[in-house]
Each structure stands twice: as C-alpha cells, then as structure tokens.
Amino acid sequence: MATDNRPLSPHIGIYRWQISMVMSILHRLTGVWLSLGTVALIYWLIAVAAGPDAYAAAHTLFGSWFGQILMWTWAFSLFYHLCNGIRHLFWDAGQGFEIRTFYISGYGVWIISTVLTVLAILFVYMHGSPP
C-alpha cells in the first residue's frame, strides 16, 4: 500500500484565510498577550511597593519607546478581546450568525477596538505623561 504524504486532517496551510479565521486566532493571541501584560502589571505594582529606586527602573522601562509600544499593544489587545468577547456573547444567545451580520460585526470589532485604543492614547497624553 502506498503511503500518502498528505496531512491527516485539515490545517491552516490548506484553508483560504477568512475574517473568521483571523479573528479567532487574534482572539487567542490577545488573550495570551493580556496574560503577559498582567505579569508586567504585577512587576509595576511590586516596583511601586519596593520603593523609589525600583519604581524609577519600572518607570524608565515603561516610559521608553519599547515600553510605550508594549503598553499600546496591550491596550489594543484589551479592547479587541473585550469587543470580540461581547460578539461571542451574542453568538451564545443565537444572534449574529447571518453572513452579513457576521461580517459587519467582525469589521465592527476591528474599528471599535482601534477607536478605543486611539481614544485611550489621546486621554493618557492629554491628562499627563504615560508611565
């Protein structure tokens, strides 16, 4: 019997990329990224409690260009995960499965997440310096 080199089950390399696939993968990735952000938040809280020198080190890290990129990607992840989670709640209630609604809600999650991130950035920079 000849051996087949085909995959045993469909995988990401076979499927044509669709918004549902991208949003599902991104939902998982933002969840992981938010977990790492929680570790960073814990580091910052420990630095605050440890005294001025430790806080200054944390402030330097999170105030750097690299730290700012981390902060804003965490902000986007938070808003994306929140909005997409709300979308999933509607699905759990049996709503939003029509193709048109599915695409509108998908693009809506992207737009609302981006708008909320920009508003958060503006709020932080208008009301004081970032960390």
C-alpha positions as CSV (number, residue, x, y, z in Angstrom):
1,M,0.0,0.0,0.0
2,A,1.4,3.4,-1.0
3,T,1.9,5.9,1.8
4,D,0.3,9.3,1.4
5,N,2.2,12.4,2.4
6,R,-1.0,14.4,2.8
7,P,-1.9,15.8,6.2
8,L,-4.2,13.6,8.3
9,S,-6.6,16.5,9.0
10,P,-7.1,20.0,7.5
11,H,-4.7,22.6,8.8
12,I,-4.0,26.3,8.5
13,G,-2.0,25.9,5.3
14,I,-4.9,24.4,3.4
15,Y,-7.7,26.9,4.2
16,R,-8.1,30.2,2.4
17,W,-7.8,33.0,5.0
18,Q,-11.1,34.5,6.1
19,I,-12.1,37.1,8.6
20,S,-13.5,34.4,11.0
21,M,-10.2,32.6,11.0
22,V,-8.1,35.7,11.5
23,M,-10.4,37.0,14.3
24,S,-10.4,33.6,16.1
25,I,-6.6,33.4,16.0
26,L,-6.2,37.0,17.1
27,H,-8.7,36.5,20.0
28,R,-6.5,33.7,21.3
29,L,-3.3,35.7,20.8
30,T,-4.7,38.8,22.5
31,G,-5.7,36.6,25.5
32,V,-2.1,35.4,25.8
33,W,-0.8,38.9,25.3
34,L,-3.1,40.2,28.1
35,S,-1.8,37.4,30.4
36,L,1.8,38.7,29.7
37,G,0.5,42.2,30.3
38,T,-0.8,41.1,33.7
39,V,2.7,39.9,34.6
40,A,4.0,43.3,33.6
41,L,1.4,45.0,35.8
42,I,2.4,42.8,38.7
43,Y,6.0,43.9,38.1
44,W,5.0,47.5,38.1
45,L,3.0,47.1,41.4
46,I,5.9,45.3,43.1
47,A,8.2,48.1,41.9
48,V,5.8,50.7,43.4
49,A,5.8,48.9,46.7
50,A,9.6,48.3,46.7
51,G,10.5,52.0,46.8
52,P,11.7,54.9,44.7
53,D,14.6,53.1,43.0
54,A,12.6,50.1,41.9
55,Y,9.8,52.4,40.7
56,A,12.3,54.6,38.8
57,A,13.5,51.5,37.0
58,A,10.0,50.4,36.1
59,H,9.1,54.0,35.0
60,T,12.2,54.0,32.8
61,L,11.2,50.7,31.2
62,F,7.5,51.5,30.6
63,G,8.3,55.1,29.6
64,S,10.8,54.1,26.9
65,W,9.7,53.8,23.3
66,F,9.7,50.0,23.7
67,G,7.6,50.2,26.8
68,Q,5.2,52.5,25.1
69,I,4.7,50.0,22.2
70,L,4.1,47.3,24.8
71,M,1.5,49.5,26.6
72,W,-0.4,50.4,23.4
73,T,-0.4,46.8,22.1
74,W,-1.8,45.7,25.5
75,A,-4.4,48.4,25.3
76,F,-5.4,47.3,21.8
77,S,-5.5,43.7,23.0
78,L,-7.7,44.6,25.9
79,F,-10.2,46.4,23.7
80,Y,-10.1,43.8,20.9
81,H,-10.6,40.9,23.4
82,L,-13.4,42.8,25.1
83,C,-15.3,43.7,21.9
84,N,-14.8,40.2,20.4
85,G,-15.9,38.7,23.7
86,I,-19.1,40.7,23.5
87,R,-19.6,39.5,19.9
88,H,-19.2,35.9,21.2
89,L,-21.9,36.6,23.9
90,F,-24.3,37.5,21.1
91,W,-23.4,34.3,19.4
92,D,-24.1,32.4,22.6
93,A,-27.5,33.9,22.6
94,G,-28.0,32.7,19.0
95,Q,-27.7,36.1,17.4
96,G,-25.4,37.4,14.6
97,F,-24.9,34.2,12.5
98,E,-26.3,35.7,9.3
99,I,-23.4,36.2,6.8
100,R,-23.9,39.9,6.5
101,T,-24.2,40.4,10.3
102,F,-21.2,38.2,10.8
103,Y,-19.0,40.4,8.6
104,I,-20.4,43.7,9.9
105,S,-19.8,42.6,13.5
106,G,-16.3,41.4,12.6
107,Y,-15.2,44.6,11.0
108,G,-17.0,46.5,13.7
109,V,-14.8,44.8,16.3
110,W,-11.7,46.0,14.5
111,I,-13.0,49.5,14.1
112,I,-14.3,49.9,17.7
113,S,-11.1,48.4,19.1
114,T,-8.9,50.8,17.1
115,V,-11.1,53.8,18.0
116,L,-11.0,52.9,21.7
117,T,-7.2,52.4,21.6
118,V,-6.7,55.8,19.9
119,L,-9.0,57.4,22.5
120,A,-7.1,55.8,25.3
121,I,-3.8,57.1,23.8
122,L,-5.2,60.6,23.5
123,F,-6.6,60.5,27.0
124,V,-3.3,59.5,28.5
125,Y,-1.3,62.0,26.6
126,M,-3.7,64.9,27.3
127,H,-4.0,64.2,31.0
128,G,-0.4,63.6,31.9
129,S,2.6,61.7,30.8
130,P,2.4,57.9,30.3
131,P,4.0,55.7,33.0
